[in-house]
Amino acid sequence: MNSVEFKVNDMTCSNCVDVVRSAVGALKGVENVKIDPDSKHVKVDFDDAAIHEQDIKSAVTDMGYNIH
């Protein structure tokens, strides 16, 4: 099990949080998604045998958000 953390500065409301959580949580191999809406940090626990870190980040950027 691996984890990755990143910041999504343009995640500005609860709907944005839900969109990011749904997009990432639906990926095969993602075990857990934690989002702190105040700091805009996203932490994802995932099985690196099933998915790569870049795939997770791509799911967020594909939804129109920028990762920092």
PDB file of N, CA, C and O in Angstrom:
ATOM      1  N   MET A   1       0.854  -1.180   0.000  1.00  0.00           N
ATOM      2  CA  MET A   1       0.000   0.000   0.000  1.00  0.00           C
ATOM      3  C   MET A   1       0.896   1.237   0.000  1.00  0.00           C
ATOM      4  O   MET A   1       1.823   1.353   0.802  1.00  0.00           O
ATOM      5  N   ASN A   2       0.604   2.134  -0.894  1.00  0.00           N
ATOM      6  CA  ASN A   2       1.294   3.417  -0.978  1.00  0.00           C
ATOM      7  C   ASN A   2       0.295   4.537  -0.718  1.00  0.00           C
ATOM      8  O   ASN A   2      -0.917   4.322  -0.702  1.00  0.00           O
ATOM      9  N   SER A   3       0.823   5.716  -0.517  1.00  0.00           N
ATOM     10  CA  SER A   3      -0.047   6.887  -0.413  1.00  0.00           C
ATOM     11  C   SER A   3       0.611   8.048  -1.139  1.00  0.00           C
ATOM     12  O   SER A   3       1.831   8.114  -1.285  1.00  0.00           O
ATOM     13  N   VAL A   4      -0.233   8.953  -1.584  1.00  0.00           N
ATOM     14  CA  VAL A   4       0.220  10.158  -2.249  1.00  0.00           C
ATOM     15  C   VAL A   4      -0.601  11.315  -1.680  1.00  0.00           C
ATOM     16  O   VAL A   4      -1.789  11.170  -1.390  1.00  0.00           O
ATOM     17  N   GLU A   5       0.047  12.450  -1.528  1.00  0.00           N
ATOM     18  CA  GLU A   5      -0.633  13.656  -1.073  1.00  0.00           C
ATOM     19  C   GLU A   5      -0.351  14.767  -2.057  1.00  0.00           C
ATOM     20  O   GLU A   5       0.752  14.883  -2.593  1.00  0.00           O
ATOM     21  N   PHE A   6      -1.378  15.590  -2.290  1.00  0.00           N
ATOM     22  CA  PHE A   6      -1.208  16.745  -3.155  1.00  0.00           C
ATOM     23  C   PHE A   6      -2.252  17.788  -2.786  1.00  0.00           C
ATOM     24  O   PHE A   6      -3.206  17.507  -2.062  1.00  0.00           O
ATOM     25  N   LYS A   7      -2.054  18.987  -3.294  1.00  0.00           N
ATOM     26  CA  LYS A   7      -2.955  20.107  -3.009  1.00  0.00           C
ATOM     27  C   LYS A   7      -3.705  20.473  -4.274  1.00  0.00           C
ATOM     28  O   LYS A   7      -3.137  20.502  -5.366  1.00  0.00           O
ATOM     29  N   VAL A   8      -5.001  20.756  -4.110  1.00  0.00           N
ATOM     30  CA  VAL A   8      -5.856  21.157  -5.217  1.00  0.00           C
ATOM     31  C   VAL A   8      -6.389  22.553  -4.884  1.00  0.00           C
ATOM     32  O   VAL A   8      -7.451  22.687  -4.277  1.00  0.00           O
ATOM     33  N   ASN A   9      -5.646  23.592  -5.285  1.00  0.00           N
ATOM     34  CA  ASN A   9      -5.990  24.961  -4.891  1.00  0.00           C
ATOM     35  C   ASN A   9      -7.352  25.419  -5.394  1.00  0.00           C
ATOM     36  O   ASN A   9      -8.017  26.214  -4.729  1.00  0.00           O
ATOM     37  N   ASP A  10      -7.779  24.933  -6.554  1.00  0.00           N
ATOM     38  CA  ASP A  10      -9.040  25.405  -7.110  1.00  0.00           C
ATOM     39  C   ASP A  10     -10.237  24.553  -6.677  1.00  0.00           C
ATOM     40  O   ASP A  10     -11.295  24.610  -7.304  1.00  0.00           O
ATOM     41  N   MET A  11     -10.080  23.782  -5.634  1.00  0.00           N
ATOM     42  CA  MET A  11     -11.175  23.033  -5.020  1.00  0.00           C
ATOM     43  C   MET A  11     -11.785  23.968  -3.977  1.00  0.00           C
ATOM     44  O   MET A  11     -11.312  24.042  -2.842  1.00  0.00           O
ATOM     45  N   THR A  12     -12.850  24.685  -4.381  1.00  0.00           N
ATOM     46  CA  THR A  12     -13.317  25.820  -3.575  1.00  0.00           C
ATOM     47  C   THR A  12     -14.611  25.607  -2.800  1.00  0.00           C
ATOM     48  O   THR A  12     -14.992  26.459  -1.998  1.00  0.00           O
ATOM     49  N   CYS A  13     -15.296  24.483  -3.024  1.00  0.00           N
ATOM     50  CA  CYS A  13     -16.577  24.284  -2.345  1.00  0.00           C
ATOM     51  C   CYS A  13     -16.801  22.804  -2.048  1.00  0.00           C
ATOM     52  O   CYS A  13     -16.012  21.954  -2.463  1.00  0.00           O
ATOM     53  N   SER A  14     -17.864  22.505  -1.339  1.00  0.00           N
ATOM     54  CA  SER A  14     -18.141  21.111  -0.990  1.00  0.00           C
ATOM     55  C   SER A  14     -18.447  20.279  -2.232  1.00  0.00           C
ATOM     56  O   SER A  14     -18.149  19.085  -2.259  1.00  0.00           O
ATOM     57  N   ASN A  15     -19.024  20.877  -3.241  1.00  0.00           N
ATOM     58  CA  ASN A  15     -19.272  20.151  -4.486  1.00  0.00           C
ATOM     59  C   ASN A  15     -17.950  19.751  -5.142  1.00  0.00           C
ATOM     60  O   ASN A  15     -17.818  18.643  -5.661  1.00  0.00           O
ATOM     61  N   CYS A  16     -16.986  20.649  -5.116  1.00  0.00           N
ATOM     62  CA  CYS A  16     -15.664  20.344  -5.671  1.00  0.00           C
ATOM     63  C   CYS A  16     -15.034  19.164  -4.935  1.00  0.00           C
ATOM     64  O   CYS A  16     -14.464  18.266  -5.555  1.00  0.00           O
ATOM     65  N   VAL A  17     -15.141  19.176  -3.615  1.00  0.00           N
ATOM     66  CA  VAL A  17     -14.607  18.092  -2.794  1.00  0.00           C
ATOM     67  C   VAL A  17     -15.272  16.776  -3.191  1.00  0.00           C
ATOM     68  O   VAL A  17     -14.597  15.759  -3.344  1.00  0.00           O
ATOM     69  N   ASP A  18     -16.582  16.796  -3.356  1.00  0.00           N
ATOM     70  CA  ASP A  18     -17.317  15.588  -3.743  1.00  0.00           C
ATOM     71  C   ASP A  18     -16.894  15.086  -5.117  1.00  0.00           C
ATOM     72  O   ASP A  18     -16.764  13.879  -5.321  1.00  0.00           O
ATOM     73  N   VAL A  19     -16.679  15.993  -6.058  1.00  0.00           N
ATOM     74  CA  VAL A  19     -16.268  15.621  -7.410  1.00  0.00           C
ATOM     75  C   VAL A  19     -14.895  14.947  -7.379  1.00  0.00           C
ATOM     76  O   VAL A  19     -14.696  13.900  -7.994  1.00  0.00           O
ATOM     77  N   VAL A  20     -13.963  15.550  -6.665  1.00  0.00           N
ATOM     78  CA  VAL A  20     -12.617  14.976  -6.568  1.00  0.00           C
ATOM     79  C   VAL A  20     -12.669  13.627  -5.857  1.00  0.00           C
ATOM     80  O   VAL A  20     -12.059  12.662  -6.317  1.00  0.00           O
ATOM     81  N   ARG A  21     -13.386  13.552  -4.749  1.00  0.00           N
ATOM     82  CA  ARG A  21     -13.485  12.299  -3.994  1.00  0.00           C
ATOM     83  C   ARG A  21     -14.098  11.191  -4.864  1.00  0.00           C
ATOM     84  O   ARG A  21     -13.617  10.058  -4.852  1.00  0.00           O
ATOM     85  N   SER A  22     -15.140  11.512  -5.605  1.00  0.00           N
ATOM     86  CA  SER A  22     -15.793  10.520  -6.463  1.00  0.00           C
ATOM     87  C   SER A  22     -14.884  10.070  -7.595  1.00  0.00           C
ATOM     88  O   SER A  22     -14.791   8.876  -7.880  1.00  0.00           O
ATOM     89  N   ALA A  23     -14.219  11.006  -8.237  1.00  0.00           N
ATOM     90  CA  ALA A  23     -13.351  10.674  -9.366  1.00  0.00           C
ATOM     91  C   ALA A  23     -12.195   9.783  -8.933  1.00  0.00           C
ATOM     92  O   ALA A  23     -11.879   8.798  -9.600  1.00  0.00           O
ATOM     93  N   VAL A  24     -11.574  10.127  -7.828  1.00  0.00           N
ATOM     94  CA  VAL A  24     -10.428   9.350  -7.348  1.00  0.00           C
ATOM     95  C   VAL A  24     -10.893   8.038  -6.718  1.00  0.00           C
ATOM     96  O   VAL A  24     -10.288   6.990  -6.943  1.00  0.00           O
ATOM     97  N   GLY A  25     -11.956   8.095  -5.938  1.00  0.00           N
ATOM     98  CA  GLY A  25     -12.451   6.910  -5.253  1.00  0.00           C
ATOM     99  C   GLY A  25     -12.944   5.827  -6.190  1.00  0.00           C
ATOM    100  O   GLY A  25     -12.982   4.656  -5.812  1.00  0.00           O
ATOM    101  N   ALA A  26     -13.321   6.192  -7.401  1.00  0.00           N
ATOM    102  CA  ALA A  26     -13.830   5.222  -8.371  1.00  0.00           C
ATOM    103  C   ALA A  26     -12.721   4.447  -9.080  1.00  0.00           C
ATOM    104  O   ALA A  26     -12.991   3.470  -9.778  1.00  0.00           O
ATOM    105  N   LEU A  27     -11.489   4.877  -8.902  1.00  0.00           N
ATOM    106  CA  LEU A  27     -10.376   4.223  -9.586  1.00  0.00           C
ATOM    107  C   LEU A  27     -10.057   2.873  -8.955  1.00  0.00           C
ATOM    108  O   LEU A  27     -10.013   2.743  -7.731  1.00  0.00           O
ATOM    109  N   LYS A  28      -9.837   1.881  -9.791  1.00  0.00           N
ATOM    110  CA  LYS A  28      -9.468   0.552  -9.307  1.00  0.00           C
ATOM    111  C   LYS A  28      -8.101   0.626  -8.630  1.00  0.00           C
ATOM    112  O   LYS A  28      -7.135   1.124  -9.209  1.00  0.00           O
ATOM    113  N   GLY A  29      -8.033   0.132  -7.419  1.00  0.00           N
ATOM    114  CA  GLY A  29      -6.790   0.137  -6.662  1.00  0.00           C
ATOM    115  C   GLY A  29      -6.727   1.211  -5.606  1.00  0.00           C
ATOM    116  O   GLY A  29      -5.845   1.177  -4.747  1.00  0.00           O
ATOM    117  N   VAL A  30      -7.645   2.170  -5.645  1.00  0.00           N
ATOM    118  CA  VAL A  30      -7.692   3.213  -4.618  1.00  0.00           C
ATOM    119  C   VAL A  30      -8.414   2.638  -3.401  1.00  0.00           C
ATOM    120  O   VAL A  30      -9.535   2.140  -3.503  1.00  0.00           O
ATOM    121  N   GLU A  31      -7.756   2.717  -2.261  1.00  0.00           N
ATOM    122  CA  GLU A  31      -8.304   2.160  -1.028  1.00  0.00           C
ATOM    123  C   GLU A  31      -9.011   3.211  -0.180  1.00  0.00           C
ATOM    124  O   GLU A  31     -10.032   2.919   0.443  1.00  0.00           O
ATOM    125  N   ASN A  32      -8.482   4.418  -0.151  1.00  0.00           N
ATOM    126  CA  ASN A  32      -9.024   5.448   0.727  1.00  0.00           C
ATOM    127  C   ASN A  32      -8.682   6.828   0.172  1.00  0.00           C
ATOM    128  O   ASN A  32      -7.585   7.045  -0.344  1.00  0.00           O
ATOM    129  N   VAL A  33      -9.631   7.756   0.282  1.00  0.00           N
ATOM    130  CA  VAL A  33      -9.421   9.142  -0.137  1.00  0.00           C
ATOM    131  C   VAL A  33      -9.801  10.042   1.031  1.00  0.00           C
ATOM    132  O   VAL A  33     -10.936  10.011   1.506  1.00  0.00           O
ATOM    133  N   LYS A  34      -8.845  10.844   1.490  1.00  0.00           N
ATOM    134  CA  LYS A  34      -9.114  11.819   2.552  1.00  0.00           C
ATOM    135  C   LYS A  34      -8.863  13.206   1.989  1.00  0.00           C
ATOM    136  O   LYS A  34      -7.819  13.473   1.394  1.00  0.00           O
ATOM    137  N   ILE A  35      -9.839  14.084   2.188  1.00  0.00           N
ATOM    138  CA  ILE A  35      -9.718  15.448   1.686  1.00  0.00           C
ATOM    139  C   ILE A  35      -9.976  16.405   2.830  1.00  0.00           C
ATOM    140  O   ILE A  35     -10.993  16.314   3.517  1.00  0.00           O
ATOM    141  N   ASP A  36      -9.040  17.331   3.028  1.00  0.00           N
ATOM    142  CA  ASP A  36      -9.226  18.408   3.999  1.00  0.00           C
ATOM    143  C   ASP A  36      -9.620  19.646   3.204  1.00  0.00           C
ATOM    144  O   ASP A  36      -8.770  20.264   2.563  1.00  0.00           O
ATOM    145  N   PRO A  37     -10.910  20.019   3.239  1.00  0.00           N
ATOM    146  CA  PRO A  37     -11.354  21.146   2.418  1.00  0.00           C
ATOM    147  C   PRO A  37     -10.734  22.483   2.826  1.00  0.00           C
ATOM    148  O   PRO A  37     -10.611  23.384   1.996  1.00  0.00           O
ATOM    149  N   ASP A  38     -10.349  22.618   4.082  1.00  0.00           N
ATOM    150  CA  ASP A  38      -9.757  23.886   4.524  1.00  0.00           C
ATOM    151  C   ASP A  38      -8.355  24.093   3.952  1.00  0.00           C
ATOM    152  O   ASP A  38      -8.029  25.179   3.474  1.00  0.00           O
ATOM    153  N   SER A  39      -7.537  23.058   4.002  1.00  0.00           N
ATOM    154  CA  SER A  39      -6.174  23.177   3.478  1.00  0.00           C
ATOM    155  C   SER A  39      -6.085  22.782   2.009  1.00  0.00           C
ATOM    156  O   SER A  39      -5.075  23.028   1.349  1.00  0.00           O
ATOM    157  N   LYS A  40      -7.167  22.160   1.498  1.00  0.00           N
ATOM    158  CA  LYS A  40      -7.255  21.710   0.103  1.00  0.00           C
ATOM    159  C   LYS A  40      -6.278  20.578  -0.208  1.00  0.00           C
ATOM    160  O   LYS A  40      -5.890  20.378  -1.358  1.00  0.00           O
ATOM    161  N   HIS A  41      -5.888  19.845   0.830  1.00  0.00           N
ATOM    162  CA  HIS A  41      -4.996  18.708   0.665  1.00  0.00           C
ATOM    163  C   HIS A  41      -5.803  17.434   0.443  1.00  0.00           C
ATOM    164  O   HIS A  41      -6.842  17.212   1.065  1.00  0.00           O
ATOM    165  N   VAL A  42      -5.298  16.617  -0.450  1.00  0.00           N
ATOM    166  CA  VAL A  42      -5.897  15.326  -0.767  1.00  0.00           C
ATOM    167  C   VAL A  42      -4.861  14.254  -0.458  1.00  0.00           C
ATOM    168  O   VAL A  42      -3.714  14.344  -0.896  1.00  0.00           O
ATOM    169  N   LYS A  43      -5.269  13.242   0.297  1.00  0.00           N
ATOM    170  CA  LYS A  43      -4.399  12.095   0.566  1.00  0.00           C
ATOM    171  C   LYS A  43      -5.106  10.856   0.056  1.00  0.00           C
ATOM    172  O   LYS A  43      -6.272  10.610   0.368  1.00  0.00           O
ATOM    173  N   VAL A  44      -4.381  10.082  -0.733  1.00  0.00           N
ATOM    174  CA  VAL A  44      -4.948   8.882  -1.348  1.00  0.00           C
ATOM    175  C   VAL A  44      -4.073   7.683  -0.982  1.00  0.00           C
ATOM    176  O   VAL A  44      -2.866   7.685  -1.223  1.00  0.00           O
ATOM    177  N   ASP A  45      -4.697   6.665  -0.401  1.00  0.00           N
ATOM    178  CA  ASP A  45      -4.032   5.392  -0.157  1.00  0.00           C
ATOM    179  C   ASP A  45      -4.411   4.468  -1.304  1.00  0.00           C
ATOM    180  O   ASP A  45      -5.586   4.353  -1.655  1.00  0.00           O
ATOM    181  N   PHE A  46      -3.407   3.805  -1.891  1.00  0.00           N
ATOM    182  CA  PHE A  46      -3.686   2.994  -3.072  1.00  0.00           C
ATOM    183  C   PHE A  46      -2.745   1.796  -3.154  1.00  0.00           C
ATOM    184  O   PHE A  46      -1.671   1.769  -2.553  1.00  0.00           O
ATOM    185  N   ASP A  47      -3.190   0.821  -3.915  1.00  0.00           N
ATOM    186  CA  ASP A  47      -2.415  -0.382  -4.184  1.00  0.00           C
ATOM    187  C   ASP A  47      -1.584  -0.117  -5.437  1.00  0.00           C
ATOM    188  O   ASP A  47      -2.122  -0.023  -6.541  1.00  0.00           O
ATOM    189  N   ASP A  48      -0.281   0.002  -5.257  1.00  0.00           N
ATOM    190  CA  ASP A  48       0.566   0.352  -6.398  1.00  0.00           C
ATOM    191  C   ASP A  48       0.726  -0.784  -7.405  1.00  0.00           C
ATOM    192  O   ASP A  48       1.311  -0.585  -8.470  1.00  0.00           O
ATOM    193  N   ALA A  49       0.216  -1.965  -7.085  1.00  0.00           N
ATOM    194  CA  ALA A  49       0.197  -3.052  -8.062  1.00  0.00           C
ATOM    195  C   ALA A  49      -0.981  -2.889  -9.023  1.00  0.00           C
ATOM    196  O   ALA A  49      -0.988  -3.471 -10.108  1.00  0.00           O
ATOM    197  N   ALA A  50      -1.978  -2.096  -8.620  1.00  0.00           N
ATOM    198  CA  ALA A  50      -3.188  -1.919  -9.433  1.00  0.00           C
ATOM    199  C   ALA A  50      -3.274  -0.561 -10.119  1.00  0.00           C
ATOM    200  O   ALA A  50      -3.938  -0.426 -11.147  1.00  0.00           O
ATOM    201  N   ILE A  51      -2.608   0.442  -9.560  1.00  0.00           N
ATOM    202  CA  ILE A  51      -2.726   1.797 -10.104  1.00  0.00           C
ATOM    203  C   ILE A  51      -1.452   2.577  -9.790  1.00  0.00           C
ATOM    204  O   ILE A  51      -0.773   2.306  -8.800  1.00  0.00           O
ATOM    205  N   HIS A  52      -1.144   3.534 -10.632  1.00  0.00           N
ATOM    206  CA  HIS A  52       0.040   4.368 -10.438  1.00  0.00           C
ATOM    207  C   HIS A  52      -0.371   5.754  -9.945  1.00  0.00           C
ATOM    208  O   HIS A  52      -1.486   6.212 -10.190  1.00  0.00           O
ATOM    209  N   GLU A  53       0.541   6.398  -9.257  1.00  0.00           N
ATOM    210  CA  GLU A  53       0.300   7.742  -8.729  1.00  0.00           C
ATOM    211  C   GLU A  53      -0.162   8.700  -9.818  1.00  0.00           C
ATOM    212  O   GLU A  53      -1.070   9.500  -9.596  1.00  0.00           O
ATOM    213  N   GLN A  54       0.453   8.625 -10.986  1.00  0.00           N
ATOM    214  CA  GLN A  54       0.095   9.538 -12.073  1.00  0.00           C
ATOM    215  C   GLN A  54      -1.344   9.333 -12.537  1.00  0.00           C
ATOM    216  O   GLN A  54      -1.998  10.288 -12.956  1.00  0.00           O
ATOM    217  N   ASP A  55      -1.844   8.102 -12.468  1.00  0.00           N
ATOM    218  CA  ASP A  55      -3.236   7.836 -12.841  1.00  0.00           C
ATOM    219  C   ASP A  55      -4.196   8.555 -11.900  1.00  0.00           C
ATOM    220  O   ASP A  55      -5.239   9.054 -12.322  1.00  0.00           O
ATOM    221  N   ILE A  56      -3.835   8.603 -10.633  1.00  0.00           N
ATOM    222  CA  ILE A  56      -4.669   9.287  -9.633  1.00  0.00           C
ATOM    223  C   ILE A  56      -4.676  10.786  -9.918  1.00  0.00           C
ATOM    224  O   ILE A  56      -5.729  11.422  -9.936  1.00  0.00           O
ATOM    225  N   LYS A  57      -3.501  11.331 -10.138  1.00  0.00           N
ATOM    226  CA  LYS A  57      -3.402  12.761 -10.429  1.00  0.00           C
ATOM    227  C   LYS A  57      -4.118  13.114 -11.730  1.00  0.00           C
ATOM    228  O   LYS A  57      -4.743  14.170 -11.830  1.00  0.00           O
ATOM    229  N   SER A  58      -4.027  12.243 -12.713  1.00  0.00           N
ATOM    230  CA  SER A  58      -4.711  12.479 -13.985  1.00  0.00           C
ATOM    231  C   SER A  58      -6.224  12.510 -13.813  1.00  0.00           C
ATOM    232  O   SER A  58      -6.909  13.288 -14.477  1.00  0.00           O
ATOM    233  N   ALA A  59      -6.748  11.669 -12.928  1.00  0.00           N
ATOM    234  CA  ALA A  59      -8.191  11.664 -12.682  1.00  0.00           C
ATOM    235  C   ALA A  59      -8.655  13.020 -12.150  1.00  0.00           C
ATOM    236  O   ALA A  59      -9.750  13.478 -12.476  1.00  0.00           O
ATOM    237  N   VAL A  60      -7.824  13.653 -11.336  1.00  0.00           N
ATOM    238  CA  VAL A  60      -8.165  14.976 -10.783  1.00  0.00           C
ATOM    239  C   VAL A  60      -8.061  16.038 -11.872  1.00  0.00           C
ATOM    240  O   VAL A  60      -8.961  16.866 -12.016  1.00  0.00           O
ATOM    241  N   THR A  61      -6.986  16.022 -12.629  1.00  0.00           N
ATOM    242  CA  THR A  61      -6.818  17.043 -13.664  1.00  0.00           C
ATOM    243  C   THR A  61      -7.837  16.857 -14.784  1.00  0.00           C
ATOM    244  O   THR A  61      -8.260  17.836 -15.398  1.00  0.00           O
ATOM    245  N   ASP A  62      -8.233  15.625 -15.056  1.00  0.00           N
ATOM    246  CA  ASP A  62      -9.267  15.373 -16.071  1.00  0.00           C
ATOM    247  C   ASP A  62     -10.606  15.979 -15.675  1.00  0.00           C
ATOM    248  O   ASP A  62     -11.437  16.260 -16.539  1.00  0.00           O
ATOM    249  N   MET A  63     -10.823  16.180 -14.397  1.00  0.00           N
ATOM    250  CA  MET A  63     -12.060  16.809 -13.906  1.00  0.00           C
ATOM    251  C   MET A  63     -11.959  18.338 -13.946  1.00  0.00           C
ATOM    252  O   MET A  63     -12.908  19.032 -13.579  1.00  0.00           O
ATOM    253  N   GLY A  64     -10.810  18.862 -14.390  1.00  0.00           N
ATOM    254  CA  GLY A  64     -10.643  20.305 -14.546  1.00  0.00           C
ATOM    255  C   GLY A  64      -9.944  21.008 -13.403  1.00  0.00           C
ATOM    256  O   GLY A  64      -9.923  22.238 -13.350  1.00  0.00           O
ATOM    257  N   TYR A  65      -9.370  20.243 -12.486  1.00  0.00           N
ATOM    258  CA  TYR A  65      -8.686  20.833 -11.338  1.00  0.00           C
ATOM    259  C   TYR A  65      -7.177  20.781 -11.538  1.00  0.00           C
ATOM    260  O   TYR A  65      -6.657  19.911 -12.237  1.00  0.00           O
ATOM    261  N   ASN A  66      -6.486  21.726 -10.911  1.00  0.00           N
ATOM    262  CA  ASN A  66      -5.021  21.790 -10.983  1.00  0.00           C
ATOM    263  C   ASN A  66      -4.417  21.264  -9.703  1.00  0.00           C
ATOM    264  O   ASN A  66      -4.869  21.587  -8.604  1.00  0.00           O
ATOM    265  N   ILE A  67      -3.395  20.456  -9.855  1.00  0.00           N
ATOM    266  CA  ILE A  67      -2.679  19.883  -8.720  1.00  0.00           C
ATOM    267  C   ILE A  67      -1.423  20.699  -8.467  1.00  0.00           C
ATOM    268  O   ILE A  67      -0.713  21.092  -9.393  1.00  0.00           O
ATOM    269  N   HIS A  68      -1.168  20.944  -7.190  1.00  0.00           N
ATOM    270  CA  HIS A  68       0.060  21.677  -6.798  1.00  0.00           C
ATOM    271  C   HIS A  68       0.819  20.896  -5.771  1.00  0.00           C
ATOM    272  O   HIS A  68       1.874  21.338  -5.315  1.00  0.00           O
TER     273      HIS A  68
END
